Amino acid sequence: MTILPAVERYEVTIPVVVVGAGAAGLCAALAAHEAGAEVLVLERDPVPRGSTALSAGLVPAAGTRWQREAGIEDSPEAFAADIMAKAEGEPDPGEVARVTRAVGPALEWLADAHGLRFSVITDFRYPGHSANRMHGLPGRSGEELVDRLREAAETAGISILCDAQVTTLHAAPDGRIAGLTLRRPDGTEDHLGCGALVLACNGYGGNKNLVRRHVPALADALYFGHPGNQGEAILWGEALGAATRHLSGHQGHGSVAHPAGILITWATITEGGVQVNLQGRRFSDESHGYSEQATRVLEQPEGIAWTIFDARIAGIARQFEDFRQAEAAGAILEADTIPTLAAVSRLPEAVLADTLAEVARLKAEGATDTRGRNFAGSPQLSAPYRAVRVTGALFHTQGGLVVNDGAQVIRRDGSAFPNLFAAGGAACGVSGSRASGYLSGNGLLTAVALGRIAGQAAAR
Ligand SMILES: Cc1cc2nc3c(=O)[nH]c(=O)nc-3n(C[C@H](O)[C@H](O)[C@H](O)COP(=O)(O)OP(=O)(O)OC[C@H]3O[C@@H](n4cnc5c(N)ncnc54)[C@H](O)[C@@H]3O)c2cc1C
């Protein structure tokens, strides 16, 4: 990943250039444009997609008008406390406060100024959140989110140059970014000057070497994020002397349908489902969270588990486009009895029956099992049952460039680069250094909140 000296004169210089057209880059572009700057977004793919399009598109926010309308009491402080609890105090409290305060107003801005039709999810809650605060668009899909953001940018007249991979940054001796080199699919290259640069090209999940270095436990796991996220922001930052933090932090997921390769919402677990291994036995406290569950599933025979739930839970899960696709693909198996469930999943019937009887007893007693899962208030699983064969996967990385209040990238000595900003997966997130620190929604939280902050600051 190269850094070159600034060239003497650029034929074209754009006041704000954004690298990457996912949620972070498009929010940054919209904010910079609104603040009066001319903006150009550079995207390596033919169409903006990124990991944003692969996500469920759910953005956590506290104190929003959608929550108030639904009678949900919440605050940025309560949200910040949940983030700190999940990551056991590792994230920077200042950054946590900044993004939890900024994300609610950012969603209301996207709704009011750009017509994105958010609503709050009220029928299930992800582990670790003390209030219902996940906001999504009507289809509850990330593709819808990135498409609506791209349309908003196009409507605003923002230029998005696709098939334009940024390969090199040009830096002056004082660390000011003067310009960059971009490569087109036919191999031709262009130089472009910039007044300010926003790095919104996510983390390094698609770069096997970096995954092996920072998250060795998932080096050979399925990567379920966007392959174009090669870690350039971090590599450029390191070459420039930028501070990085929590590079081993990441979001895993313990419930990706296999071999269909479709995300199965964790609502299947939070609403009362369980996971068993190929021996028909439970192996973990699934309620901790889907991120750390990736490694637990991969530790099981063949790296496989079955998520077992029922028709009621399937009704809740069906609001997600991914789940509907999994049903259409035949990945969600159905059974009227436990013996049929064992037969369709090829799990040992006697062991599976014992496992589910034990789960039923724990639920009836509202008890906590030996692994620590508390079944109090969890509705019984009842026929007809559902089962889906799943594996663990790496979704995205959470470590990255350290930024200040204005999303400006910081050097190792604590000073700020004059015109370099980072947002979304390019910046250090709020999950700390471990998979278990990832609170559901931390990914789009920093994409939307820091994206807007970075765009506003870059325009200044
Ligand atoms: C399956 C899945 C489900 C998820 N579900 C959720 C969820 O429900 N809620 C949540 O909060 N988070 C979720 N996440 C995480 C979330 O998707 C990411 O944290 C978020 O999308 C990051 O946004 P971003 O804009 O930083 O990156 P991206 O959306 O990945 O965008 C980065 C863009 O930069 C482009 N790019 C990269 N390098 C270059 C380059 N050199 N030059 C030009 N362009 C470049 C890429 O092509 C890409 O379009 C999920 C992730 C996955 C994989």
Ligand as a Chemical Component Dictionary entry (heavy atoms), coordinates in Angstrom:
data_LIG
# 
_chem_comp.id                   LIG 
_chem_comp.type                 NON-POLYMER 
_chem_comp.pdbx_formal_charge   0 
_chem_comp.three_letter_code    LIG 
# 
loop_
_chem_comp_atom.comp_id 
_chem_comp_atom.atom_id 
_chem_comp_atom.alt_atom_id 
_chem_comp_atom.type_symbol 
_chem_comp_atom.charge 
_chem_comp_atom.model_Cartn_x 
_chem_comp_atom.model_Cartn_y 
_chem_comp_atom.model_Cartn_z 
_chem_comp_atom.pdbx_ordinal 
LIG C1  C1  C 0 -23.505 -10.155 6.661  1  
LIG C2  C2  C 0 -23.302 -8.902  7.463  2  
LIG C3  C3  C 0 -24.337 -8.444  8.276  3  
LIG C4  C4  C 0 -24.177 -7.276  9.010  4  
LIG N1  N1  N 0 -25.260 -6.773  9.707  5  
LIG C5  C5  C 0 -25.132 -5.578  10.349 6  
LIG C6  C6  C 0 -26.258 -4.944  10.976 7  
LIG O1  O1  O 0 -27.410 -5.361  10.854 8  
LIG N2  N2  N 0 -26.036 -3.809  11.690 9  
LIG C7  C7  C 0 -24.793 -3.259  11.764 10 
LIG O2  O2  O 0 -24.629 -2.241  12.426 11 
LIG N3  N3  N 0 -23.731 -3.780  11.109 12 
LIG C8  C8  C 0 -23.873 -4.917  10.399 13 
LIG N4  N4  N 0 -22.797 -5.428  9.719  14 
LIG C9  C9  C 0 -21.561 -4.626  9.661  15 
LIG C10 C10 C 0 -21.763 -3.474  8.664  16 
LIG O3  O3  O 0 -22.170 -4.007  7.421  17 
LIG C11 C11 C 0 -20.475 -2.688  8.488  18 
LIG O4  O4  O 0 -19.935 -2.343  9.728  19 
LIG C12 C12 C 0 -20.757 -1.399  7.703  20 
LIG O5  O5  O 0 -21.468 -1.705  6.524  21 
LIG C13 C13 C 0 -19.470 -0.682  7.375  22 
LIG O6  O6  O 0 -19.765 0.382   6.502  23 
LIG P1  P1  P 0 -18.601 1.051   5.694  24 
LIG O7  O7  O 0 -19.232 2.107   4.853  25 
LIG O8  O8  O 0 -17.502 1.403   6.611  26 
LIG O9  O9  O 0 -18.026 -0.110  4.751  27 
LIG P2  P2  P 0 -18.615 -0.787  3.430  28 
LIG O10 O10 O 0 -20.092 -0.797  3.398  29 
LIG O11 O11 O 0 -17.926 -2.096  3.272  30 
LIG O12 O12 O 0 -18.148 0.202   2.273  31 
LIG C14 C14 C 0 -16.767 0.333   1.941  32 
LIG C15 C15 C 0 -16.684 0.600   0.453  33 
LIG O13 O13 O 0 -15.349 0.969   0.132  34 
LIG C16 C16 C 0 -15.019 0.398   -1.128 35 
LIG N5  N5  N 0 -13.552 0.347   -1.210 36 
LIG C17 C17 C 0 -12.718 -0.420  -0.474 37 
LIG N6  N6  N 0 -11.439 -0.159  -0.802 38 
LIG C18 C18 C 0 -11.471 0.797   -1.761 39 
LIG C19 C19 C 0 -10.458 1.471   -2.513 40 
LIG N7  N7  N 0 -9.142  1.224   -2.332 41 
LIG N8  N8  N 0 -10.843 2.385   -3.440 42 
LIG C20 C20 C 0 -12.158 2.656   -3.644 43 
LIG N9  N9  N 0 -13.157 2.025   -2.963 44 
LIG C21 C21 C 0 -12.817 1.122   -2.029 45 
LIG C22 C22 C 0 -15.676 -0.957  -1.088 46 
LIG O14 O14 O 0 -15.848 -1.500  -2.382 47 
LIG C23 C23 C 0 -17.004 -0.615  -0.395 48 
LIG O15 O15 O 0 -18.006 -0.291  -1.328 49 
LIG C24 C24 C 0 -22.934 -6.592  8.972  50 
LIG C25 C25 C 0 -21.894 -7.065  8.171  51 
LIG C26 C26 C 0 -22.067 -8.203  7.402  52 
LIG C27 C27 C 0 -20.958 -8.668  6.517  53 
# 
loop_
_chem_comp_bond.comp_id 
_chem_comp_bond.atom_id_1 
_chem_comp_bond.atom_id_2 
_chem_comp_bond.value_order 
_chem_comp_bond.pdbx_ordinal 
LIG C1  C2  SING 1  
LIG C2  C3  SING 2  
LIG C2  C26 DOUB 3  
LIG C3  C4  DOUB 4  
LIG C4  N1  SING 5  
LIG C4  C24 SING 6  
LIG N1  C5  DOUB 7  
LIG C5  C6  SING 8  
LIG C5  C8  SING 9  
LIG C6  O1  DOUB 10 
LIG C6  N2  SING 11 
LIG N2  C7  SING 12 
LIG C7  O2  DOUB 13 
LIG C7  N3  SING 14 
LIG N3  C8  DOUB 15 
LIG C8  N4  SING 16 
LIG N4  C9  SING 17 
LIG N4  C24 SING 18 
LIG C9  C10 SING 19 
LIG C10 O3  SING 20 
LIG C10 C11 SING 21 
LIG C11 O4  SING 22 
LIG C11 C12 SING 23 
LIG C12 O5  SING 24 
LIG C12 C13 SING 25 
LIG C13 O6  SING 26 
LIG O6  P1  SING 27 
LIG P1  O7  DOUB 28 
LIG P1  O8  SING 29 
LIG P1  O9  SING 30 
LIG O9  P2  SING 31 
LIG P2  O10 DOUB 32 
LIG P2  O11 SING 33 
LIG P2  O12 SING 34 
LIG O12 C14 SING 35 
LIG C14 C15 SING 36 
LIG C15 O13 SING 37 
LIG C15 C23 SING 38 
LIG O13 C16 SING 39 
LIG C16 N5  SING 40 
LIG C16 C22 SING 41 
LIG N5  C17 SING 42 
LIG N5  C21 SING 43 
LIG C17 N6  DOUB 44 
LIG N6  C18 SING 45 
LIG C18 C19 SING 46 
LIG C18 C21 DOUB 47 
LIG C19 N7  SING 48 
LIG C19 N8  DOUB 49 
LIG N8  C20 SING 50 
LIG C20 N9  DOUB 51 
LIG N9  C21 SING 52 
LIG C22 O14 SING 53 
LIG C22 C23 SING 54 
LIG C23 O15 SING 55 
LIG C24 C25 DOUB 56 
LIG C25 C26 SING 57 
LIG C26 C27 SING 58 
# 
